[in-house]
């Protein structure tokens, strides 16, 4: 597509304070977007129309004159502009995760009139609920590490790599399902290296761990079934117009079996020509003594 015909990408980023909106804006800035946070709502169209660069603008309940209905009306007008490709991204997290983040940072919630963080969270949810319902992309960062959030944004908005992006995520079931997952597979029935003293401190990146898992008679047929299903579905996702797909594989600790299967699936899909990114969600929890 020529520069004259290319639509400019406009990303309105909204959501809950403490959920990661600023991290999304920083990731977009790193992708070459012009970014700004919380300009007065009446100035949104003026800031966007006539621009020459992709632009990302943070809009939340702290914005001057905030009104979710006004944001949505502005978004609809922008969608009528043939030179723009606007999207609305909403970043959220569970109350317990937001409370923990505010406790750790000792920051005051901007909408907490009495100083109670929970009050501010509840008010902000109410004020922005219409934006969450209308969003093109809802990102729940409750259990998402920062590098996982950046990977998601890069896949969704990275202009340098056309076509659908595939994100593969390993995780631990006790920590909860990855909420962004389109498909989830369970590896907990495979033999667990955790119970082998020589392997428990290693990860699924280790060849010794891989060999241990592959010795399970169920490993090869299970991987074949996963591969067959994924390879069947991905082209159909493309036909639907999906720009990214997230496939998650979980085990008990998110360290051995799921990591092994994700790495193996990533190699297979990459060899087939898919654009693949890998995230091991529990990696920050791995013991510092772990060896590859």
Backbone bond lengths (Angstrom), bond angles and torsions (degrees), N, CA, C in turn:
res aa  C-N    CA-C-N  psi(-1)  N-CA   C-N-CA  omega(-1)  CA-C   N-CA-C  phi
1 X - - - 1.462 - - 1.516 108.83 -
2 X 1.333 117.31 132.07 1.455 120.93 -178.11 1.505 110.64 -71.91
3 X 1.370 115.89 160.23 1.456 120.41 178.54 1.516 111.37 -60.30
4 X 1.370 115.92 -33.23 1.458 119.06 -178.23 1.516 111.98 -68.05
5 X 1.366 116.22 -29.22 1.467 119.98 -176.06 1.528 112.39 -97.53
6 X 1.318 117.55 -14.90 1.462 120.24 -173.77 1.525 111.21 -68.31
7 X 1.316 115.02 130.02 1.457 120.13 175.99 1.520 110.18 -77.42
8 X 1.316 116.21 141.82 1.456 120.40 174.72 1.518 109.43 -80.89
9 X 1.309 115.62 134.60 1.460 120.63 177.82 1.526 109.52 -82.78
10 X 1.324 115.60 128.09 1.465 122.29 177.56 1.527 107.16 -118.56
11 X 1.313 117.07 122.18 1.463 121.48 -179.88 1.523 108.71 -118.18
12 X 1.322 116.11 115.43 1.462 121.05 170.74 1.521 107.01 -92.53
13 X 1.318 116.81 121.22 1.465 121.95 -176.18 1.520 108.12 -109.14
14 X 1.323 115.91 118.33 1.457 120.56 178.76 1.518 109.00 -129.13
15 X 1.321 116.08 -176.16 1.455 120.04 178.71 1.509 112.53 139.65
16 X 1.313 115.15 -161.15 1.458 122.24 -174.30 1.524 111.35 -95.52
17 X 1.305 115.88 141.29 1.463 121.00 176.39 1.529 109.34 -59.98
18 X 1.316 116.08 130.95 1.458 120.67 -179.32 1.508 113.98 91.20
19 X 1.345 117.84 -5.37 1.462 120.40 -177.79 1.520 112.68 -85.82
20 X 1.352 117.87 -18.57 1.452 119.29 178.07 1.512 114.75 122.08
21 X 1.334 118.02 17.31 1.461 120.68 -179.19 1.527 111.11 -58.81
22 X 1.316 117.64 -43.76 1.460 120.58 -179.66 1.524 111.58 -64.10
23 X 1.325 116.94 -34.07 1.466 119.96 177.38 1.520 110.68 -66.36
24 X 1.333 116.71 -37.28 1.461 120.44 176.86 1.525 109.93 -63.96
25 X 1.329 116.68 -44.50 1.466 120.21 179.20 1.530 111.39 -62.14
26 X 1.333 117.05 -40.36 1.462 119.53 178.91 1.527 111.43 -65.40
27 X 1.338 116.39 -38.76 1.465 119.69 178.28 1.524 110.67 -65.06
28 X 1.321 117.42 -39.25 1.460 120.92 177.57 1.528 111.15 -67.58
29 X 1.331 115.95 -37.81 1.462 119.52 176.93 1.526 110.31 -61.35
30 X 1.327 116.91 -39.38 1.457 120.73 178.72 1.530 111.66 -66.46
31 X 1.336 117.04 -22.30 1.457 121.30 177.55 1.532 112.02 -87.03
32 X 1.332 116.52 2.95 1.450 120.08 176.68 1.507 115.34 100.61
33 X 1.333 117.36 4.67 1.455 120.66 177.94 1.528 110.25 -74.69
34 X 1.315 116.06 142.93 1.458 120.13 164.57 1.522 106.54 -75.32
35 X 1.316 118.41 131.88 1.461 120.39 -175.74 1.521 111.09 -127.39
36 X 1.320 114.54 149.13 1.463 121.25 172.33 1.520 107.57 -153.32
37 X 1.314 115.22 155.13 1.457 120.29 -173.29 1.522 110.97 -123.56
38 X 1.307 114.72 126.84 1.458 123.29 172.75 1.526 115.21 55.66
39 X 1.326 118.52 52.06 1.463 118.69 171.01 1.529 109.29 -73.69
40 X 1.322 118.88 162.62 1.468 120.38 175.33 1.533 110.09 -57.45
41 X 1.326 117.32 133.54 1.462 120.50 -175.10 1.519 113.73 -56.55
42 X 1.335 120.01 -40.34 1.472 118.77 -179.07 1.529 113.83 -61.22
43 X 1.342 116.87 -16.32 1.465 119.38 -178.00 1.518 113.37 -94.15
44 X 1.339 118.42 -0.54 1.459 120.88 -173.83 1.523 112.46 -56.78
45 X 1.318 116.77 -54.18 1.460 119.67 -176.73 1.531 111.48 -61.55
46 X 1.301 116.57 -40.25 1.465 119.87 179.28 1.515 111.06 -61.35
47 X 1.342 117.05 -38.65 1.456 121.42 -179.69 1.525 111.96 -68.93
48 X 1.343 115.96 -30.93 1.463 120.57 -172.23 1.519 112.66 -92.16
49 X 1.330 116.70 -49.84 1.462 121.41 -174.10 1.532 109.33 -67.69
50 X 1.301 115.16 132.76 1.465 120.03 179.61 1.504 114.10 89.04
51 X 1.334 117.24 -1.73 1.454 120.13 177.94 1.515 111.73 -71.63
52 X 1.311 115.99 163.06 1.462 121.59 -178.72 1.524 112.43 -114.89
53 X 1.325 117.61 -3.80 1.457 121.57 -179.81 1.519 109.75 -125.06
54 X 1.337 115.75 154.33 1.452 119.08 169.02 1.520 108.60 -56.72
55 X 1.322 116.68 143.38 1.459 119.58 -174.00 1.525 110.67 -135.53
56 X 1.324 115.86 141.17 1.462 122.60 176.36 1.526 107.99 -125.76
57 X 1.319 116.44 129.58 1.461 121.10 -175.84 1.530 109.36 -128.32
58 X 1.324 115.46 126.43 1.456 120.74 175.32 1.515 110.55 -79.40
59 X 1.318 115.69 129.15 1.466 121.66 -179.51 1.525 107.82 -135.72
60 X 1.321 117.19 113.48 1.459 118.46 177.39 1.521 110.10 -143.67
61 X 1.304 115.23 -171.64 1.467 120.02 -172.33 1.521 112.95 -65.84
62 X 1.346 118.42 -10.23 1.455 120.76 176.95 1.526 111.97 -84.98
63 X 1.351 116.73 -12.70 1.462 120.08 -177.94 1.523 110.53 -61.79
64 X 1.319 115.40 142.97 1.461 120.01 178.99 1.532 109.48 -62.37
65 X 1.332 116.15 127.63 1.458 121.15 -179.71 1.516 113.18 70.06
66 X 1.345 117.71 29.47 1.458 120.37 -175.73 1.516 112.10 -59.53
67 X 1.319 114.88 133.98 1.459 123.07 175.79 1.525 106.11 -155.49
68 X 1.329 117.08 115.36 1.459 120.19 -176.77 1.523 111.50 -58.45
69 X 1.319 117.47 -37.76 1.464 120.75 179.38 1.522 110.70 -62.82
70 X 1.324 117.12 -38.96 1.459 121.22 178.90 1.528 110.66 -66.17
71 X 1.333 117.32 -39.67 1.468 121.08 177.51 1.525 109.86 -61.14
72 X 1.329 116.89 -43.73 1.465 120.61 -178.21 1.525 111.28 -68.88
73 X 1.309 117.18 -36.88 1.465 119.80 176.47 1.525 110.82 -63.72
74 X 1.327 116.20 -42.10 1.460 120.82 177.48 1.516 110.44 -62.33
75 X 1.327 116.43 -42.40 1.459 121.05 179.96 1.526 110.90 -61.22
76 X 1.318 117.44 -41.89 1.459 120.62 179.57 1.524 111.23 -64.60
77 X 1.307 117.54 -38.77 1.465 119.17 177.59 1.526 110.94 -66.52
78 X 1.327 116.72 -38.84 1.453 119.98 178.22 1.529 111.26 -63.25
79 X 1.325 116.88 -34.31 1.467 120.57 -179.61 1.524 112.28 -69.93
80 X 1.312 116.90 -18.02 1.460 120.33 176.59 1.522 111.93 -81.36
81 X 1.320 116.80 -12.34 1.458 121.28 -179.30 1.531 109.44 -81.49
82 X 1.331 118.64 117.15 1.475 121.04 -175.21 1.521 113.96 -66.93
83 X 1.320 117.72 -11.92 1.466 121.35 -177.95 1.533 112.80 -95.99
84 X 1.347 116.51 -1.56 1.456 120.36 -175.09 1.527 111.24 -121.69
85 X 1.314 115.24 149.42 1.473 122.12 174.61 1.525 107.52 -126.36
86 X 1.339 117.28 82.18 1.469 120.39 -175.00 1.525 112.87 -83.02
87 X 1.335 115.20 146.56 1.458 122.15 174.76 1.521 108.94 -139.00
88 X 1.313 115.22 151.49 1.458 121.59 176.69 1.520 108.98 -113.91
89 X 1.327 116.30 122.40 1.461 122.72 177.76 1.525 108.34 -111.03
90 X 1.329 116.11 131.92 1.470 120.82 179.77 1.528 108.34 -120.45
91 X 1.333 116.10 125.95 1.467 121.80 -177.28 1.524 108.90 -108.58
92 X 1.319 116.82 126.40 1.458 121.16 -175.71 1.520 110.20 -137.12
93 X 1.324 115.86 173.90 1.466 122.73 174.72 1.528 107.06 -162.69
94 X 1.312 116.39 160.79 1.452 120.85 177.89 1.523 111.73 -67.66
95 X 1.332 116.63 152.25 1.461 120.72 -177.63 1.522 112.56 -55.03
96 X 1.342 116.46 -41.55 1.461 118.94 -176.68 1.527 111.52 -64.57
97 X 1.343 116.53 -33.92 1.461 120.36 179.33 1.524 110.83 -73.45
98 X 1.339 116.76 -39.90 1.461 119.96 177.55 1.518 110.83 -65.41
99 X 1.333 117.03 -42.15 1.464 120.37 178.54 1.523 110.85 -61.00
100 X 1.321 116.27 -41.88 1.463 119.99 -179.75 1.527 110.59 -63.98
101 X 1.325 116.48 -42.06 1.469 119.80 -179.28 1.522 111.16 -64.38
102 X 1.327 117.09 -41.01 1.460 119.38 178.56 1.521 111.09 -67.93
103 X 1.334 116.57 -36.18 1.461 120.00 178.07 1.524 110.46 -64.74
104 X 1.346 116.12 -43.20 1.462 119.94 -178.32 1.527 112.10 -68.50
105 X 1.329 116.67 -35.53 1.465 119.77 -178.15 1.527 112.84 -87.39
106 X 1.350 116.04 -16.03 1.464 122.88 -177.59 1.532 112.25 58.54
107 X 1.315 114.95 29.51 1.456 119.70 176.95 1.518 110.32 -90.63
108 X 1.312 115.43 155.86 1.459 121.53 176.61 1.520 108.45 -92.06
109 X 1.334 116.49 136.27 1.460 119.46 177.54 1.526 108.63 -68.80
110 X 1.342 118.34 131.89 1.467 120.14 -174.51 1.519 114.85 -62.15
111 X 1.340 118.01 -20.12 1.461 120.08 -178.73 1.529 112.72 -108.22
112 X 1.319 117.11 6.19 1.469 120.60 -178.43 1.524 109.28 -82.57
113 X 1.311 117.12 95.66 1.456 121.53 -175.15 1.521 112.43 -67.60
114 X 1.332 117.16 -31.61 1.464 120.34 -179.03 1.525 112.20 -101.27
115 X 1.329 116.21 2.94 1.458 119.93 -178.59 1.511 113.39 91.47
116 X 1.339 118.62 -6.63 1.453 121.90 178.90 1.528 109.55 -83.32
117 X 1.341 116.69 116.82 1.461 120.67 -177.60 1.522 111.22 -60.00
118 X 1.329 116.99 -40.67 1.469 120.30 -178.52 1.523 111.09 -59.71
119 X 1.318 116.57 -36.02 1.461 120.68 177.91 1.529 110.71 -63.66
120 X 1.330 116.34 -44.51 1.452 120.69 179.33 1.520 112.07 -63.29
121 X 1.335 116.99 -41.50 1.462 121.17 179.31 1.520 110.49 -61.92
122 X 1.329 116.69 -46.15 1.468 120.76 -178.99 1.526 111.19 -62.53
123 X 1.317 117.15 -42.45 1.459 120.95 -179.93 1.529 110.54 -65.06
124 X 1.326 116.15 -43.20 1.453 119.34 -178.48 1.527 111.55 -66.94
125 X 1.323 117.17 -38.02 1.467 119.70 175.66 1.526 110.45 -58.34
126 X 1.311 115.27 -44.66 1.463 119.93 -178.62 1.530 110.88 -64.25
127 X 1.319 117.17 -43.70 1.462 120.91 -176.29 1.528 112.57 -68.50
128 X 1.337 116.85 -28.43 1.473 119.87 -174.55 1.524 113.61 -108.94
129 X 1.324 117.92 6.02 1.458 120.78 -175.98 1.528 112.29 -57.77
130 X 1.327 117.44 -39.60 1.464 120.31 -179.90 1.529 111.16 -62.54
131 X 1.328 117.41 -33.18 1.456 120.86 177.95 1.524 110.78 -70.94
132 X 1.312 117.26 -38.65 1.469 120.30 177.27 1.518 110.52 -61.12
133 X 1.336 116.51 -43.91 1.463 120.09 -178.98 1.527 112.03 -65.69
134 X 1.321 117.36 -32.27 1.462 121.16 -175.72 1.526 113.30 -92.21
135 X 1.320 117.77 -5.20 1.467 121.01 -171.70 1.525 112.46 -65.20
136 X 1.318 115.83 143.65 1.459 121.64 172.88 1.522 110.85 -74.74
137 X 1.320 116.06 -28.13 1.463 121.46 179.72 1.516 108.59 -144.07
138 X 1.338 116.56 121.57 1.462 122.25 173.74 1.518 107.70 -106.33
139 X 1.329 116.43 124.28 1.468 121.61 -178.90 1.525 108.09 -113.30
140 X 1.313 116.59 118.66 1.464 121.80 176.00 1.518 108.18 -98.85
141 X 1.323 116.69 113.16 1.466 121.03 -175.82 1.520 113.16 -96.80
142 X 1.327 117.82 14.79 1.466 120.71 -175.65 1.519 112.12 -50.70
143 X 1.322 116.41 -47.98 1.467 120.35 -178.76 1.520 111.46 -121.01
144 X 1.319 117.05 17.63 1.463 120.94 -176.57 1.529 110.23 -93.36
145 X 1.336 117.57 121.94 1.473 119.10 176.37 1.523 110.37 -70.00
146 X 1.333 115.78 160.72 1.456 120.23 -176.38 1.520 111.98 -59.13
147 X 1.330 117.67 -41.61 1.465 118.79 -179.09 1.522 110.79 -66.49
148 X 1.330 117.61 -29.64 1.457 120.21 175.64 1.515 111.98 -68.08
149 X 1.338 116.33 -38.15 1.457 121.03 177.04 1.526 110.14 -64.60
150 X 1.315 116.98 -44.76 1.466 120.38 179.35 1.526 110.96 -62.72
151 X 1.328 116.57 -40.87 1.468 120.18 178.64 1.519 110.68 -61.04
152 X 1.327 116.49 -42.70 1.463 120.84 179.77 1.523 110.91 -61.27
153 X 1.331 117.15 -44.36 1.465 121.02 179.79 1.521 110.62 -66.72
154 X 1.311 117.41 -41.54 1.461 120.45 179.59 1.520 111.18 -63.21
155 X 1.330 116.79 -38.64 1.455 120.04 178.84 1.524 111.28 -67.90
156 X 1.308 115.21 -40.79 1.468 119.44 -175.25 1.533 111.99 -74.02
157 X 1.340 116.48 -39.08 1.458 119.41 -170.04 1.533 114.48 -120.30
158 X 1.338 117.64 0.82 1.457 119.62 179.01 1.521 110.80 -69.57
159 X 1.322 116.81 112.73 1.461 121.38 -173.84 1.521 112.75 -77.68
160 X 1.344 116.55 -16.17 1.450 118.04 -172.91 1.516 112.15 -77.05
161 X 1.330 119.02 -14.92 1.468 120.95 -176.94 1.516 109.51 -124.37
162 X 1.339 118.71 96.79 1.450 120.79 -178.16 1.517 111.73 -71.13
163 X 1.308 115.96 165.88 1.449 121.64 178.15 1.516 112.16 89.77
164 X 1.331 114.93 178.54 1.457 119.80 -176.96 1.526 110.62 -77.38
165 X 1.309 116.33 135.41 1.456 122.31 176.58 1.521 109.22 -96.95
166 X 1.313 116.09 142.03 1.465 121.89 179.93 1.521 108.64 -114.89
167 X 1.314 116.51 123.77 1.460 122.11 178.05 1.528 108.63 -107.29
168 X 1.315 116.25 126.08 1.461 122.06 177.21 1.522 108.23 -109.45
169 X 1.339 116.53 128.55 1.457 121.56 -174.12 1.525 109.40 -127.61
170 X 1.329 116.68 126.50 1.464 120.34 168.74 1.526 107.84 -95.41
171 X 1.331 116.73 149.04 1.465 119.33 -176.63 1.516 110.17 -158.27
172 X 1.341 114.70 167.75 1.460 122.23 175.27 1.523 108.65 -103.74
173 X 1.315 116.96 127.32 1.462 120.69 -179.41 1.526 113.42 -58.31
174 X 1.357 119.44 -40.42 1.469 118.22 -179.72 1.526 113.52 -60.74
175 X 1.342 117.99 -22.71 1.466 121.58 179.76 1.523 112.15 -87.73
176 X 1.329 117.27 -0.97 1.459 120.76 177.35 1.511 112.92 101.09
177 X 1.340 115.51 155.39 1.456 120.86 179.22 1.525 110.48 -72.54
178 X 1.325 118.18 145.37 1.472 120.20 170.34 1.530 108.80 -63.75
179 X 1.290 117.66 118.88 1.465 120.45 -170.76 1.513 112.85 -72.10
180 X 1.338 116.86 -16.18 1.462 119.72 -179.58 1.517 112.35 -89.22
181 X 1.347 117.99 -0.35 1.459 121.73 -171.80 1.528 112.19 -69.88
182 X 1.342 115.69 136.49 1.458 121.98 171.67 1.517 110.78 -89.00
183 X 1.328 116.79 -31.40 1.463 122.92 177.46 1.525 108.77 -137.70
184 X 1.336 116.42 142.59 1.459 121.49 179.15 1.527 108.70 -130.65
185 X 1.334 116.14 131.19 1.463 121.85 176.91 1.528 108.97 -120.43
186 X 1.333 115.38 148.58 1.465 122.27 -174.43 1.530 109.37 -112.08
187 X 1.334 116.57 121.12 1.469 120.95 -179.45 1.523 112.55 -106.63
188 X 1.323 117.84 11.81 1.467 120.00 -172.88 1.516 114.05 -69.20
189 X 1.321 118.67 -15.55 1.468 120.27 -179.22 1.532 111.96 -81.43
190 X 1.333 117.85 -14.90 1.458 120.67 179.04 1.528 110.54 -74.50
191 X 1.317 117.10 155.13 1.468 120.95 -178.23 1.531 109.48 -59.76
192 X 1.325 115.38 138.81 1.454 121.58 -168.21 1.534 111.85 -103.28
193 X 1.343 117.44 115.17 1.473 120.34 178.91 1.521 113.32 -64.57
194 X 1.318 117.84 -13.12 1.463 120.78 -179.77 1.529 111.61 -58.42
195 X 1.348 115.66 -29.67 1.463 119.30 -175.39 1.529 112.26 -91.24
196 X 1.314 117.56 4.74 1.456 121.55 174.08 1.528 107.59 -102.23
197 X 1.320 117.19 117.80 1.456 121.24 -174.42 1.512 113.75 -57.86
198 X 1.321 117.23 -29.41 1.465 120.59 -178.17 1.527 112.12 -81.69
199 X 1.353 116.35 -13.32 1.463 119.83 -173.38 1.526 113.70 -117.55
200 X 1.326 117.30 -16.45 1.464 119.30 -169.50 1.517 112.59 -62.48
201 X 1.330 118.07 -29.49 1.457 120.71 -179.70 1.522 113.39 -89.52
202 X 1.337 116.24 -0.04 1.452 120.30 176.53 1.532 109.10 -94.88
203 X 1.324 117.53 -173.32 1.466 121.75 -178.20 1.523 109.75 -132.84
204 X 1.321 115.23 176.49 1.448 120.75 176.73 1.515 113.83 -66.68
205 X 1.336 117.09 -5.56 1.459 121.21 175.06 1.525 111.75 -80.20
206 X 1.330 116.48 -14.22 1.457 122.04 -177.13 1.530 111.02 -81.48
207 X 1.325 117.28 137.68 1.456 120.34 178.20 1.523 111.27 -66.05
208 X 1.338 117.05 -33.59 1.463 119.64 177.62 1.519 111.03 -64.53
209 X 1.337 117.04 -41.26 1.466 120.70 176.89 1.523 109.89 -65.63
210 X 1.337 116.84 -42.25 1.460 120.80 178.69 1.525 110.85 -58.52
211 X 1.316 116.91 -45.49 1.465 120.95 -179.62 1.523 110.93 -63.19
212 X 1.333 116.30 -39.05 1.459 121.23 178.88 1.534 110.39 -61.93
213 X 1.323 116.51 -46.13 1.465 120.70 -179.13 1.525 110.61 -67.91
214 X 1.336 116.41 -41.26 1.460 120.42 -178.82 1.525 112.49 -65.02
215 X 1.336 117.20 -20.96 1.467 120.39 177.90 1.519 112.12 -71.95
216 X 1.325 116.96 -15.01 1.464 120.48 175.33 1.526 108.24 -70.01
217 X 1.335 119.23 124.92 1.467 120.88 -178.20 1.526 113.32 -58.86
218 X 1.341 116.48 -21.47 1.458 118.39 -178.95 1.514 113.96 -85.98
219 X 1.329 117.20 -9.07 1.462 119.82 -173.15 1.524 112.25 -66.94
220 X 1.327 117.42 -54.16 1.466 120.80 -175.59 1.526 112.39 -60.26
221 X 1.348 118.55 -48.95 1.471 116.94 179.55 1.524 113.29 -66.36
222 X 1.343 117.30 -31.99 1.464 118.94 179.10 1.526 110.35 -68.26
223 X 1.333 117.00 -44.97 1.459 119.42 178.35 1.524 110.56 -61.88
224 X 1.336 117.00 -38.01 1.466 120.10 178.41 1.524 110.81 -62.83
225 X 1.336 116.63 -39.34 1.473 120.50 -179.97 1.531 110.74 -68.11
226 X 1.346 116.38 -42.73 1.468 119.72 177.41 1.524 110.27 -60.40
227 X 1.332 115.89 -48.26 1.462 120.47 -178.55 1.523 111.16 -59.87
228 X 1.323 115.69 -43.58 1.460 119.63 -178.44 1.523 110.93 -62.56
229 X 1.337 117.26 -43.81 1.455 119.96 -179.29 1.524 111.26 -66.41
230 X 1.340 116.35 -44.99 1.462 120.13 -178.66 1.525 110.79 -63.44
231 X 1.329 116.71 -45.26 1.464 120.54 -179.11 1.530 111.39 -67.00
232 X 1.312 117.36 -26.04 1.466 120.93 174.90 1.528 111.36 -73.83
233 X 1.335 116.47 -40.95 1.461 120.53 -172.52 1.526 114.07 -82.21
234 X 1.325 118.54 -36.41 1.462 119.83 -173.23 1.535 112.92 -57.13
235 X 1.334 119.85 -46.45 1.470 117.91 178.40 1.528 112.73 -62.09
236 X 1.317 116.64 -29.69 1.462 119.70 179.02 1.520 111.24 -75.61
237 X 1.330 116.91 -31.28 1.465 119.67 171.77 1.529 110.13 -61.93
238 X 1.329 115.68 -41.16 1.468 119.75 178.90 1.525 109.82 -62.08
239 X 1.328 116.72 -42.80 1.465 120.57 179.04 1.522 111.78 -60.88
240 X 1.333 116.43 -32.08 1.459 120.99 178.23 1.518 112.20 -74.94
241 X 1.330 117.21 -12.54 1.456 120.51 -178.94 1.511 114.21 94.10
242 X 1.356 117.40 10.00 1.454 119.54 178.61 1.527 109.79 -66.25
243 X 1.327 116.13 139.92 1.453 121.71 179.41 1.525 112.03 -97.41
244 X 1.312 117.48 -15.31 1.457 120.26 179.17 1.519 108.36 -156.28
245 X 1.317 116.67 154.16 1.462 122.89 176.25 1.517 108.24 -139.37
246 X 1.319 116.29 139.84 1.466 121.17 -179.48 1.519 108.95 -116.71
247 X 1.322 115.64 124.84 1.462 122.58 -179.99 1.522 107.48 -117.43
248 X 1.315 116.87 123.65 1.458 121.34 -176.14 1.527 110.14 -115.05
249 X 1.317 115.75 139.73 1.462 122.12 175.69 1.520 107.27 -126.70
250 X 1.321 116.25 125.46 1.457 120.15 -175.83 1.511 113.55 -117.83
251 X 1.324 114.99 155.40 1.459 122.02 170.58 1.524 106.86 -141.34
252 X 1.306 118.30 -164.35 1.460 119.82 -174.13 1.523 112.44 -72.49
253 X 1.329 116.46 -46.37 1.465 119.86 -176.50 1.512 114.67 -107.68
254 X 1.326 117.86 -8.03 1.453 120.59 -178.67 1.517 113.14 66.60
255 X 1.334 116.74 28.36 1.471 120.52 -173.21 1.520 113.17 -124.63
256 X 1.332 117.28 -31.43 1.457 119.67 -173.50 1.528 112.65 -114.68
257 X 1.344 116.41 -76.82 1.465 120.67 -170.74 1.526 112.86 -65.87
258 X 1.318 116.92 -45.65 1.474 119.17 -179.41 1.522 110.97 -66.19
259 X 1.340 116.95 -38.61 1.464 121.09 179.17 1.526 109.87 -63.65
260 X 1.320 116.01 -45.08 1.466 120.50 178.81 1.525 111.27 -59.06
261 X 1.324 117.55 -48.85 1.461 120.58 -177.24 1.527 112.25 -66.64
262 X 1.335 117.26 -38.55 1.464 120.38 177.75 1.517 110.52 -62.55
263 X 1.331 117.37 -45.55 1.462 120.52 -179.92 1.526 111.06 -63.33
264 X 1.297 116.58 -40.39 1.470 120.01 -179.72 1.530 110.61 -68.34
265 X 1.321 117.08 -41.52 1.464 120.25 178.68 1.529 110.66 -67.21
266 X 1.346 116.77 -37.48 1.463 120.37 178.44 1.528 110.59 -60.92
267 X 1.326 116.71 -42.82 1.461 120.38 179.41 1.523 111.01 -63.41
268 X 1.301 116.23 -40.69 1.472 120.55 -178.58 1.525 111.09 -67.45
269 X 1.330 117.17 -44.94 1.463 120.52 -178.73 1.529 111.33 -69.87
270 X 1.324 117.08 -38.30 1.463 120.26 177.52 1.518 111.05 -62.10
271 X 1.337 116.04 -41.66 1.465 120.16 178.65 1.527 111.65 -64.11
272 X 1.342 115.80 -26.70 1.464 120.31 178.93 1.526 112.46 -85.10
273 X 1.348 117.14 -1.18 1.450 120.38 175.46 1.511 116.04 100.51
274 X 1.334 118.71 3.62 1.462 120.81 178.80 1.523 110.58 -79.99
275 X 1.328 115.73 148.37 1.469 121.45 175.63 1.523 107.77 -86.30
276 X 1.326 116.78 110.96 1.463 122.40 -168.93 1.524 111.30 -119.24
277 X 1.330 116.11 137.56 1.468 122.35 170.54 1.522 108.09 -125.18
278 X 1.318 116.43 141.20 1.465 121.99 -176.50 1.523 109.88 -115.68
279 X 1.332 115.63 133.80 1.459 121.60 173.98 1.524 108.34 -130.35
280 X 1.319 116.59 126.32 1.463 121.56 172.67 1.533 105.93 -101.24
281 X 1.306 116.11 98.23 1.459 121.12 -168.08 1.517 113.33 -59.93
282 X 1.316 117.43 -34.88 1.463 119.92 -175.16 1.529 112.41 -89.96
283 X 1.310 117.91 5.33 1.463 119.70 -175.85 1.532 113.75 -55.07
284 X 1.363 118.89 -38.94 1.466 116.88 177.87 1.521 114.56 -61.14
285 X 1.325 116.79 -19.42 1.467 120.68 -178.46 1.533 112.23 -90.27
286 X 1.328 115.98 -11.59 1.463 117.72 -177.75 1.529 109.91 -62.01
287 X 1.314 115.27 141.75 1.466 121.14 179.85 1.526 110.72 -60.24
288 X 1.326 116.95 141.06 1.459 121.13 -178.02 1.525 112.52 -63.81
289 X 1.317 116.12 -17.16 1.471 118.75 -179.12 1.521 111.79 -87.95
290 X 1.339 117.52 -1.60 1.446 119.25 -179.31 1.514 110.12 -61.56
291 X 1.328 115.03 139.15 1.459 120.68 174.97 1.516 107.80 -113.61
292 X 1.366 116.05 147.94 1.455 120.24 -176.16 1.489 112.33 -65.90
